[in-house]
């Protein structure tokens, strides 16, 4: 498998075929499994083999195919597939933390990630320190000898700040802290987070992996001892595992993901450059633009700017006017879809944050997040231009 490039691994890795030799992956829609004898059942509960299953909450052949394939794609030893992206974030954190532990996190995060860190972890006695993810001095000052976990989005949602994975990982590993990276915006196509120093990578598979708006899913990737140890134990007992049918959809999504994501990123670059040159917007934020504060880091870390950009229309009224005039872009709160999507974070995904916190994160009233789909680039640009009025 190592000799194959990512696009090939995304099509073939992890395949398990039944006695019928099917070409397309089989969907094993079963929650339980049969044992030949009581002794065999006892033995499996003591120690399951690689292709031995007990219960769908613990594992399933179709889910195992998805886990093996995404692990091969990411360069991870193992993966655990989850019911949603937030189940992956929650599972990655909760499985390794306990009361009294210390976490350092970037402050610029998706609203639900902030909720887990600010509300859930602290409720159970975990201390959380937030920092500006782009400031290495802030990371160094916040990471302590007893820090257990460092957490950040490699590209933040929705303001597209880029965190230096290698540099933050070095600081964390100096004190023995575990580095957990939410890598959704980087996508598995452009990601090398594990090679750059991350210990655990999480994805919302709902986004680019499915990429067609069909199902919720997530995945946690990392070293085998961690994934098959505390992560699997936590997830199988708390019920956050992926369903077999969803895993089959994700397998089908992986087959075309490389082609989709590269096309989306190319269009996103074109739109960002064109909108910046247009001059009618207050800001155009895209890691692929030279004007982006972390442009050089984004190019070195991902090799591309990604599939998402953000624009600032200047005010909420102006943003709503623009959104309501769009014809091709659809107003929704997902991203990484085949359909182009426009989101107003201040009133949707990040609406629960206080105005002062939004301002500190750069989530202005006029900010619009644009997830670029697979439509024609010229059509998307025309749609945005006419919407700007």
C-alpha positions in Angstrom: 0.0 0.0 0.0 2.8 2.4 0.8 4.0 2.4 -2.9 0.6 3.7 -4.0 -0.2 7.4 -4.2 -3.2 8.8 -2.2 -5.7 8.7 -5.0 -5.0 5.0 -5.6 -5.2 4.2 -1.9 -8.5 6.1 -1.7 -10.0 3.6 -4.2 -8.5 0.3 -3.1 -7.1 0.3 0.5 -8.8 -1.8 3.1 -11.1 -3.8 0.8 -12.6 -6.9 2.2 -14.4 -9.3 -0.2 -16.8 -12.0 0.7 -16.9 -15.4 -0.9 -18.8 -13.9 -3.8 -15.9 -11.8 -5.0 -17.9 -8.6 -5.4 -16.2 -5.6 -7.0 -18.0 -2.9 -5.1 -17.6 -3.0 -1.3 -20.4 -5.0 0.4 -22.7 -3.5 3.0 -22.9 -5.7 6.0 -26.2 -4.5 7.5 -26.1 -6.4 10.7 -25.8 -5.4 14.3 -24.8 -8.8 15.6 -22.7 -11.8 14.7 -23.1 -15.6 15.1 -20.6 -17.9 16.9 -20.3 -21.6 16.1 -20.1 -22.6 19.7 -20.3 -21.1 23.2 -16.6 -21.6 23.5 -16.0 -19.5 20.3 -18.2 -16.7 21.7 -16.2 -16.7 25.0 -12.9 -16.6 23.1 -14.0 -13.7 20.9 -15.1 -11.6 23.9 -11.7 -12.3 25.5 -9.7 -11.4 22.3 -11.1 -10.6 18.9 -9.0 -11.3 15.8 -8.5 -8.7 13.0 -11.6 -9.9 11.1 -13.7 -11.1 14.0 -16.6 -8.9 15.1 -18.9 -8.9 18.1 -21.4 -6.1 17.8 -21.9 -3.2 15.4 -21.2 -0.7 18.1 -17.7 -2.3 18.5 -17.0 -2.9 14.8 -18.4 -4.1 11.5 -16.8 -5.4 8.3 -18.0 -2.4 6.2 -17.0 0.1 8.9 -13.6 -1.7 9.2 -13.1 -1.2 5.4 -13.6 2.5 5.8 -11.4 2.7 8.8 -8.6 0.9 7.1 -8.9 2.9 3.9 -8.9 6.3 5.5 -6.0 5.2 7.8 -4.0 4.2 4.7 -4.8 7.5 3.0 -3.8 9.5 6.1 -0.7 7.5 6.9 -2.1 6.4 10.3 -1.7 3.1 12.0 -5.4 2.9 12.9 -8.7 4.7 12.7 -12.0 4.6 14.5 -15.1 5.7 12.5 -17.7 7.7 14.4 -21.3 8.8 14.0 -20.4 12.4 13.3 -17.5 14.8 13.2 -18.4 16.1 16.7 -18.5 12.6 18.0 -14.9 12.3 16.7 -13.8 15.5 18.4 -15.5 14.6 21.7 -14.2 11.0 21.6 -10.6 12.0 20.9 -10.6 14.4 23.8 -12.8 12.6 26.4 -11.0 9.2 25.8 -7.6 10.6 27.0 -8.6 13.2 29.6 -9.7 13.1 33.2 -10.3 15.5 36.1 -7.3 17.5 36.9 -5.7 17.4 33.4 -4.7 20.5 31.5 -5.5 21.3 27.9 -4.2 24.1 25.7 -6.4 25.0 22.7 -6.5 27.5 19.9 -9.4 29.9 20.6 -10.5 30.1 16.9 -12.7 27.0 16.7 -16.1 25.8 15.4 -18.8 26.6 17.9 -19.5 23.0 18.9 -15.8 22.4 19.5 -15.7 25.5 21.8 -18.7 24.1 23.7 -16.9 20.8 24.4 -13.8 22.6 25.6 -15.5 25.5 27.5 -18.6 23.7 28.9 -18.2 19.9 29.0 -14.5 19.4 29.8 -14.4 22.1 32.5 -17.6 20.7 34.0 -15.7 17.5 34.8 -12.6 19.2 36.2 -10.4 19.6 33.1 -8.6 22.9 33.0 -8.5 24.6 29.6 -6.3 27.5 28.5 -7.1 29.2 25.2 -4.5 31.0 23.0 -4.2 32.7 19.7 -3.4 29.7 17.5 -1.2 31.6 15.1 1.0 33.0 18.0 3.8 30.5 18.8 4.9 32.6 21.8 1.4 32.3 23.2 1.5 28.5 22.8 4.9 28.3 24.5 3.7 30.4 27.4 0.5 28.4 27.9 1.9 24.9 27.6 3.0 23.7 31.0 4.9 20.7 32.4 1.6 19.1 33.3 -0.2 19.8 30.0 -1.9 16.6 28.8 -3.4 17.6 25.4 -3.0 20.4 22.8 -5.9 20.9 20.5 -6.5 23.1 17.4 -8.0 23.3 14.0 -5.2 23.3 11.4 -7.3 25.8 9.5 -9.8 27.6 11.7 -13.5 27.8 11.1 -14.6 30.3 9.8 -11.8 32.8 9.7 -9.3 30.5 8.0 -6.3 31.1 10.4 -3.6 28.5 9.7 -1.8 26.9 12.7 1.8 25.7 12.3 1.3 22.0 13.1 5.0 21.2 13.2 6.0 24.1 15.5 3.1 23.6 18.0 3.7 19.8 18.0 7.4 20.4 19.0 6.3 22.6 21.9 3.7 20.1 23.0 6.0 17.0 22.7 8.6 18.8 24.8 6.4 18.3 27.8 4.9 15.0 26.7 1.5 16.4 25.6 -0.7 14.7 23.0 -1.4 16.8 19.9 -5.0 16.5 18.6 -5.7 18.3 15.3 -9.1 18.9 13.7 -8.1 18.8 10.1 -11.4 19.3 8.3 -10.5 22.3 6.2 -7.1 20.8 5.2 -9.0 17.6 3.9 -7.3 14.2 3.7 -6.2 15.2 0.2 -3.9 18.0 1.3 -3.2 16.7 4.8 0.2 15.6 6.1 -0.7 16.4 9.7 0.6 13.2 11.2 3.9 13.5 9.4 4.1 17.1 10.5 3.9 16.1 14.2 0.2 15.6 15.1 -0.5 12.5 17.3 -4.2 12.3 16.5 -6.2 13.7 13.5 -9.9 14.0 13.5 -12.2 14.6 10.5 -15.9 15.3 10.0 -16.4 12.8 7.2 -19.7 14.6 6.6 -17.6 17.2 4.7 -15.2 16.4 1.9 -15.1 12.6 2.5 -18.8 12.1 1.8 -18.8 15.5 0.0 -22.3 15.1 -1.3 -24.6 16.0 1.6 -25.8 12.5 2.3 -24.7 11.4 5.7 -23.1 12.4 9.0 -19.8 10.8 10.0 -16.5 11.3 11.5 -13.2 9.5 12.1 -10.3 9.6 14.7 -6.8 8.6 13.4 -3.5 7.9 15.1 -1.3 5.3 16.6 -2.8 1.8 16.9 -2.3 1.6 20.7 -4.2 4.8 21.2 -7.0 4.2 18.7 -7.5 0.5 19.6 -7.0 1.3 23.3 -8.6 4.3 25.0 -10.4 5.7 21.9 -12.1 2.5 20.9 -12.9 1.6 24.5 -14.5 5.0 25.1 -16.4 5.1 21.8 -17.8 1.5 21.9 -19.1 2.0 25.4 -20.6 5.5 24.8 -22.2 4.6 21.5 -20.7 7.0 19.0 -19.7 4.5 16.3 -20.5 4.8 12.6 -23.3 2.8 11.0 -22.5 0.2 8.2 -24.5 2.0 5.6 -22.8 5.3 6.4 -19.5 3.6 6.1 -20.4 2.3 2.7 -21.4 5.9 1.6 -18.0 7.1 2.9 -16.2 4.4 1.0 -17.9 5.6 -2.2 -17.0 9.2 -1.3 -13.4 8.4 -0.9 -13.2 7.0 -4.5 -13.8 10.5 -5.9 -12.6 12.7 -3.1 -9.2 13.5 -4.6 -10.7 14.6 -7.9 -13.5 16.6 -6.2 -11.3 18.4 -3.6 -8.6 19.4 -6.1 -11.2 20.8 -8.4 -12.9 22.7 -5.6 -9.6 24.1 -4.3 -8.7 25.3 -7.9 -12.1 27.1 -8.2 -11.8 28.5 -4.7 -8.4 30.0 -5.6 -9.9 31.5 -8.8 -12.8 33.0 -6.9 -10.6 34.5 -4.1 -8.3 36.1 -6.6 -11.1 37.5 -8.6 -13.1 38.8 -5.6 -10.0 40.5 -4.2 -9.3 42.2 -7.5 -13.0 43.3 -7.7 -12.5 45.6 -4.7 -16.2 45.8 -3.6 -15.7 43.7 -0.5 -14.1 44.8 2.8 -12.1 41.6 3.0 -11.4 38.4 1.1 -9.8 35.7 3.3 -8.3 32.7 1.7 -5.0 30.9 2.6 -4.1 30.6 -1.1 -3.9 34.4 -1.4 -0.5 36.1 -0.9 -2.3 38.7 1.2 -3.3 36.0 3.8 -1.1 36.3 7.0 -0.2 32.7 7.0 0.0 32.2 3.2 3.5 30.8 3.2 2.7 28.4 6.0 -0.5 27.2 4.2 1.4 26.5 1.0 4.2 24.6 2.9 1.7 22.7 5.1 -1.1 21.9 2.6 0.2 22.8 -0.9 -3.1 24.5 -1.6 -5.5 27.0 -0.1 -8.3 24.6 0.4 -12.0 24.6 -0.6 -13.3 27.4 1.6 -12.9 31.1 1.6 -14.5 33.9 3.6 -15.6 37.4 2.5 -16.7 40.4 4.5 -19.5 42.5 3.1 -19.1 45.2 5.7 -22.3 44.7 7.8 -24.9 42.2 8.6 -27.4 44.0 6.4 -25.0 44.0 3.5 -24.2 40.3 4.1 -27.9 39.3 4.2 -28.6 41.3 1.0 -25.7 39.4 -0.7 -26.8 36.1 0.6 -30.4 36.6 -0.4 -29.4 37.5 -4.0 -27.4 34.3 -4.5 -28.7 31.9 -7.1 -26.2 29.1 -7.3 -24.7 29.3 -3.8 -27.2 27.8 -1.4 -27.6 29.2 2.1 -26.8 26.4 4.5 -24.4 25.6 7.3 -22.4 22.6 5.9 -19.2 22.8 3.9 -17.1 20.5 1.7 -20.2 19.6 -0.4 -20.5 19.2 -4.2 -22.9 22.1 -4.0 -21.5 25.6 -3.2 -22.7 26.8 0.2 -22.8 30.3 1.8 -23.0 30.6 5.6 -23.3 33.6 7.9 -21.3 32.4 10.9 -22.3 35.2 13.3 -26.0 34.3 13.2 -25.7 30.5 12.7 -22.7 28.3 13.5 -21.2 30.8 16.0 -24.3 32.6 17.1 -24.0 31.4 20.7 -20.7 33.3 21.2 -20.8 36.7 22.9 -20.3 39.7 20.6 -17.0 40.5 22.2 -15.7 36.9 21.6 -16.9 37.0 18.0 -15.1 40.3 17.5 -11.9 38.8 19.0 -12.1 35.9 16.6 -12.7 38.1 13.6 -16.2 36.9 13.1 -17.7 40.2 12.1 -21.3 40.9 11.3 -20.5 41.1 7.6 -18.5 37.8 7.4 -19.7 35.2 5.0 -18.1 31.7 4.7 -18.1 30.3 1.2 -17.7 26.6 0.7 -16.9 26.0 -3.0 -18.6 23.1 -4.8 -18.2 21.5 -8.2 -20.1 24.0 -10.3 -18.4 25.8 -13.1 -16.0 28.4 -11.8 -17.3 31.1 -14.2 -20.9 30.6 -13.1 -19.9 30.8 -9.4 -18.0 34.1 -10.0 -20.9 35.5 -11.9 -23.3 34.6 -9.2 -21.2 36.3 -6.5 -20.7 39.4 -8.7 -24.4 39.8 -9.3 -25.2 39.2 -5.6 -22.7 42.0 -4.6 -24.9 44.4 -6.6 
